[in-house]
Amino acid sequence: MRRRPIRVLIAKPGLDGHDRGAKVLARALRDAGMEVIYTGLFQTPESIAQTAVDEDVDVVGLSILSGAHNQLVPEVIRALRQHGKDDVLVLVGGIIPQDDIPFLKARGVAEVFGPGTSLTEIVRYIESSVPDLVPNG
């Protein structure tokens, strides 16, 4: 028997002001039975890490369209580790060039989802990556 619903933090680090995709994903994850916290726009790596701790999340999803992923994502991961959230699953979505994906994964990103990825694929990935939890309680 699984313990509780998967808790997911969706965050928009940096100065990227476009959040439609993040909101659509948050809704899809909720519809799949996950508990979702959305931070809103213009978050710092520190604020994202602190929210991950405060909300005791299992997954941090970072949505980045600004092109600053190679700087912001490692900063978020570093802040998560400083706050003791070493075990959180970090996912990235947005406009990420294929050449940058190995760099991000080497720094702790579990998976990168680009434009056109189906919501079902993302839900299944999370459910299979956090197997001791259940999406709908």
KEDOBA-620705 format. One record per residue (C-alpha): residue number from 1; x, y, z. Coordinates in nm, 3 decimals, m for minus. Layout:
BEGIN
<atom><num>NUM</num><X>X</X><Y>Y</Y><Z>Z</Z></atom>
...
END
This chain:
BEGIN
<atom><num>1</num><X>0.000</X><Y>0.000</Y><Z>0.000</Z></atom>
<atom><num>2</num><X>0.129</X><Y>0.344</Y><Z>m0.087</Z></atom>
<atom><num>3</num><X>0.158</X><Y>0.622</Y><Z>0.169</Z></atom>
<atom><num>4</num><X>0.013</X><Y>0.944</Y><Z>0.030</Z></atom>
<atom><num>5</num><X>m0.035</X><Y>1.147</Y><Z>m0.288</Z></atom>
<atom><num>6</num><X>0.274</X><Y>1.262</Y><Z>m0.474</Z></atom>
<atom><num>7</num><X>0.352</X><Y>1.624</Y><Z>m0.388</Z></atom>
<atom><num>8</num><X>0.484</X><Y>1.835</Y><Z>m0.678</Z></atom>
<atom><num>9</num><X>0.621</X><Y>2.190</Y><Z>m0.676</Z></atom>
<atom><num>10</num><X>0.597</X><Y>2.370</Y><Z>m1.010</Z></atom>
<atom><num>11</num><X>0.826</X><Y>2.673</Y><Z>m1.019</Z></atom>
<atom><num>12</num><X>0.922</X><Y>2.947</Y><Z>m1.264</Z></atom>
<atom><num>13</num><X>1.279</X><Y>3.052</Y><Z>m1.180</Z></atom>
<atom><num>14</num><X>1.427</X><Y>3.374</Y><Z>m1.307</Z></atom>
<atom><num>15</num><X>1.276</X><Y>3.647</Y><Z>m1.519</Z></atom>
<atom><num>16</num><X>1.068</X><Y>3.433</Y><Z>m1.755</Z></atom>
<atom><num>17</num><X>0.719</X><Y>3.582</Y><Z>m1.760</Z></atom>
<atom><num>18</num><X>0.537</X><Y>3.306</Y><Z>m1.949</Z></atom>
<atom><num>19</num><X>0.354</X><Y>3.056</Y><Z>m1.732</Z></atom>
<atom><num>20</num><X>0.070</X><Y>2.911</Y><Z>m1.937</Z></atom>
<atom><num>21</num><X>0.251</X><Y>2.577</Y><Z>m1.979</Z></atom>
<atom><num>22</num><X>0.328</X><Y>2.557</Y><Z>m1.607</Z></atom>
<atom><num>23</num><X>m0.038</X><Y>2.619</Y><Z>m1.524</Z></atom>
<atom><num>24</num><X>m0.157</X><Y>2.359</Y><Z>m1.775</Z></atom>
<atom><num>25</num><X>0.087</X><Y>2.105</Y><Z>m1.629</Z></atom>
<atom><num>26</num><X>m0.020</X><Y>2.187</Y><Z>m1.274</Z></atom>
<atom><num>27</num><X>m0.382</X><Y>2.119</Y><Z>m1.370</Z></atom>
<atom><num>28</num><X>m0.294</X><Y>1.789</Y><Z>m1.539</Z></atom>
<atom><num>29</num><X>m0.097</X><Y>1.672</Y><Z>m1.234</Z></atom>
<atom><num>30</num><X>m0.387</X><Y>1.766</Y><Z>m1.004</Z></atom>
<atom><num>31</num><X>m0.628</X><Y>1.582</Y><Z>m1.233</Z></atom>
<atom><num>32</num><X>m0.399</X><Y>1.278</Y><Z>m1.198</Z></atom>
<atom><num>33</num><X>m0.441</X><Y>1.295</Y><Z>m0.819</Z></atom>
<atom><num>34</num><X>m0.117</X><Y>1.466</Y><Z>m0.725</Z></atom>
<atom><num>35</num><X>m0.093</X><Y>1.754</Y><Z>m0.481</Z></atom>
<atom><num>36</num><X>0.052</X><Y>2.052</Y><Z>m0.669</Z></atom>
<atom><num>37</num><X>0.200</X><Y>2.375</Y><Z>m0.541</Z></atom>
<atom><num>38</num><X>0.262</X><Y>2.645</Y><Z>m0.801</Z></atom>
<atom><num>39</num><X>0.499</X><Y>2.924</Y><Z>m0.697</Z></atom>
<atom><num>40</num><X>0.407</X><Y>3.179</Y><Z>m0.961</Z></atom>
<atom><num>41</num><X>0.646</X><Y>3.385</Y><Z>m1.170</Z></atom>
<atom><num>42</num><X>0.991</X><Y>3.530</Y><Z>m1.098</Z></atom>
<atom><num>43</num><X>1.111</X><Y>3.291</Y><Z>m0.827</Z></atom>
<atom><num>44</num><X>1.469</X><Y>3.278</Y><Z>m0.700</Z></atom>
<atom><num>45</num><X>1.652</X><Y>2.946</Y><Z>m0.658</Z></atom>
<atom><num>46</num><X>1.649</X><Y>3.006</Y><Z>m0.281</Z></atom>
<atom><num>47</num><X>1.274</X><Y>3.069</Y><Z>m0.268</Z></atom>
<atom><num>48</num><X>1.208</X><Y>2.756</Y><Z>m0.472</Z></atom>
<atom><num>49</num><X>1.423</X><Y>2.544</Y><Z>m0.238</Z></atom>
<atom><num>50</num><X>1.259</X><Y>2.693</Y><Z>0.071</Z></atom>
<atom><num>51</num><X>0.912</X><Y>2.623</Y><Z>m0.068</Z></atom>
<atom><num>52</num><X>1.017</X><Y>2.265</Y><Z>m0.151</Z></atom>
<atom><num>53</num><X>1.118</X><Y>2.221</Y><Z>0.215</Z></atom>
<atom><num>54</num><X>0.813</X><Y>2.398</Y><Z>0.357</Z></atom>
<atom><num>55</num><X>0.574</X><Y>2.195</Y><Z>0.142</Z></atom>
<atom><num>56</num><X>0.766</X><Y>1.866</Y><Z>0.179</Z></atom>
<atom><num>57</num><X>0.749</X><Y>1.793</Y><Z>m0.193</Z></atom>
<atom><num>58</num><X>0.865</X><Y>1.481</Y><Z>m0.373</Z></atom>
<atom><num>59</num><X>0.913</X><Y>1.650</Y><Z>m0.712</Z></atom>
<atom><num>60</num><X>1.032</X><Y>1.994</Y><Z>m0.822</Z></atom>
<atom><num>61</num><X>0.934</X><Y>2.085</Y><Z>m1.177</Z></atom>
<atom><num>62</num><X>1.113</X><Y>2.388</Y><Z>m1.320</Z></atom>
<atom><num>63</num><X>0.959</X><Y>2.562</Y><Z>m1.619</Z></atom>
<atom><num>64</num><X>1.208</X><Y>2.776</Y><Z>m1.812</Z></atom>
<atom><num>65</num><X>1.158</X><Y>2.947</Y><Z>m2.144</Z></atom>
<atom><num>66</num><X>1.410</X><Y>3.230</Y><Z>m2.100</Z></atom>
<atom><num>67</num><X>1.726</X><Y>3.046</Y><Z>m2.203</Z></atom>
<atom><num>68</num><X>1.881</X><Y>3.079</Y><Z>m1.856</Z></atom>
<atom><num>69</num><X>1.843</X><Y>2.709</Y><Z>m1.770</Z></atom>
<atom><num>70</num><X>2.217</X><Y>2.633</Y><Z>m1.755</Z></atom>
<atom><num>71</num><X>2.258</X><Y>2.895</Y><Z>m1.483</Z></atom>
<atom><num>72</num><X>1.927</X><Y>2.872</Y><Z>m1.294</Z></atom>
<atom><num>73</num><X>1.878</X><Y>2.495</Y><Z>m1.276</Z></atom>
<atom><num>74</num><X>2.215</X><Y>2.421</Y><Z>m1.109</Z></atom>
<atom><num>75</num><X>2.147</X><Y>2.708</Y><Z>m0.865</Z></atom>
<atom><num>76</num><X>1.809</X><Y>2.557</Y><Z>m0.773</Z></atom>
<atom><num>77</num><X>1.965</X><Y>2.212</Y><Z>m0.726</Z></atom>
<atom><num>78</num><X>2.243</X><Y>2.359</Y><Z>m0.512</Z></atom>
<atom><num>79</num><X>1.984</X><Y>2.540</Y><Z>m0.297</Z></atom>
<atom><num>80</num><X>1.777</X><Y>2.222</Y><Z>m0.263</Z></atom>
<atom><num>81</num><X>2.085</X><Y>2.033</Y><Z>m0.141</Z></atom>
<atom><num>82</num><X>2.171</X><Y>2.310</Y><Z>0.105</Z></atom>
<atom><num>83</num><X>1.821</X><Y>2.275</Y><Z>0.246</Z></atom>
<atom><num>84</num><X>1.852</X><Y>1.896</Y><Z>0.277</Z></atom>
<atom><num>85</num><X>1.626</X><Y>1.810</Y><Z>m0.017</Z></atom>
<atom><num>86</num><X>1.877</X><Y>1.575</Y><Z>m0.184</Z></atom>
<atom><num>87</num><X>1.610</X><Y>1.315</Y><Z>m0.255</Z></atom>
<atom><num>88</num><X>1.368</X><Y>1.536</Y><Z>m0.448</Z></atom>
<atom><num>89</num><X>1.311</X><Y>1.448</Y><Z>m0.814</Z></atom>
<atom><num>90</num><X>1.402</X><Y>1.752</Y><Z>m1.029</Z></atom>
<atom><num>91</num><X>1.238</X><Y>1.786</Y><Z>m1.369</Z></atom>
<atom><num>92</num><X>1.281</X><Y>2.065</Y><Z>m1.623</Z></atom>
<atom><num>93</num><X>1.041</X><Y>2.173</Y><Z>m1.894</Z></atom>
<atom><num>94</num><X>1.057</X><Y>2.442</Y><Z>m2.155</Z></atom>
<atom><num>95</num><X>1.279</X><Y>2.548</Y><Z>m2.440</Z></atom>
<atom><num>96</num><X>1.593</X><Y>2.347</Y><Z>m2.370</Z></atom>
<atom><num>97</num><X>1.835</X><Y>2.276</Y><Z>m2.657</Z></atom>
<atom><num>98</num><X>1.925</X><Y>1.906</Y><Z>m2.693</Z></atom>
<atom><num>99</num><X>2.293</X><Y>1.992</Y><Z>m2.646</Z></atom>
<atom><num>100</num><X>2.220</X><Y>2.130</Y><Z>m2.297</Z></atom>
<atom><num>101</num><X>2.036</X><Y>1.824</Y><Z>m2.166</Z></atom>
<atom><num>102</num><X>2.350</X><Y>1.624</Y><Z>m2.071</Z></atom>
<atom><num>103</num><X>2.482</X><Y>1.926</Y><Z>m1.878</Z></atom>
<atom><num>104</num><X>2.157</X><Y>1.952</Y><Z>m1.681</Z></atom>
<atom><num>105</num><X>2.136</X><Y>1.579</Y><Z>m1.612</Z></atom>
<atom><num>106</num><X>2.497</X><Y>1.576</Y><Z>m1.490</Z></atom>
<atom><num>107</num><X>2.397</X><Y>1.835</Y><Z>m1.232</Z></atom>
<atom><num>108</num><X>2.103</X><Y>1.637</Y><Z>m1.097</Z></atom>
<atom><num>109</num><X>1.808</X><Y>1.681</Y><Z>m1.332</Z></atom>
<atom><num>110</num><X>1.618</X><Y>1.354</Y><Z>m1.368</Z></atom>
<atom><num>111</num><X>1.445</X><Y>1.440</Y><Z>m1.697</Z></atom>
<atom><num>112</num><X>1.388</X><Y>1.726</Y><Z>m1.940</Z></atom>
<atom><num>113</num><X>1.054</X><Y>1.768</Y><Z>m2.118</Z></atom>
<atom><num>114</num><X>1.042</X><Y>1.989</Y><Z>m2.425</Z></atom>
<atom><num>115</num><X>0.758</X><Y>2.152</Y><Z>m2.614</Z></atom>
<atom><num>116</num><X>0.501</X><Y>1.905</Y><Z>m2.738</Z></atom>
<atom><num>117</num><X>0.560</X><Y>1.646</Y><Z>m2.465</Z></atom>
<atom><num>118</num><X>0.226</X><Y>1.496</Y><Z>m2.377</Z></atom>
<atom><num>119</num><X>0.089</X><Y>1.561</Y><Z>m2.032</Z></atom>
<atom><num>120</num><X>0.023</X><Y>1.188</Y><Z>m1.998</Z></atom>
<atom><num>121</num><X>0.392</X><Y>1.116</Y><Z>m2.056</Z></atom>
<atom><num>122</num><X>0.492</X><Y>1.358</Y><Z>m1.779</Z></atom>
<atom><num>123</num><X>0.233</X><Y>1.214</Y><Z>m1.538</Z></atom>
<atom><num>124</num><X>0.350</X><Y>0.858</Y><Z>m1.608</Z></atom>
<atom><num>125</num><X>0.714</X><Y>0.957</Y><Z>m1.565</Z></atom>
<atom><num>126</num><X>0.646</X><Y>1.109</Y><Z>m1.225</Z></atom>
<atom><num>127</num><X>0.431</X><Y>0.816</Y><Z>m1.111</Z></atom>
<atom><num>128</num><X>0.699</X><Y>0.565</Y><Z>m1.212</Z></atom>
<atom><num>129</num><X>0.980</X><Y>0.771</Y><Z>m1.058</Z></atom>
<atom><num>130</num><X>0.812</X><Y>0.810</Y><Z>m0.719</Z></atom>
<atom><num>131</num><X>0.685</X><Y>0.453</Y><Z>m0.684</Z></atom>
<atom><num>132</num><X>0.624</X><Y>0.438</Y><Z>m0.310</Z></atom>
<atom><num>133</num><X>0.361</X><Y>0.710</Y><Z>m0.331</Z></atom>
<atom><num>134</num><X>0.022</X><Y>0.701</Y><Z>m0.493</Z></atom>
<atom><num>135</num><X>m0.107</X><Y>0.986</Y><Z>m0.712</Z></atom>
<atom><num>136</num><X>m0.462</X><Y>0.980</Y><Z>m0.576</Z></atom>
<atom><num>137</num><X>m0.410</X><Y>0.880</Y><Z>m0.215</Z></atom>
END
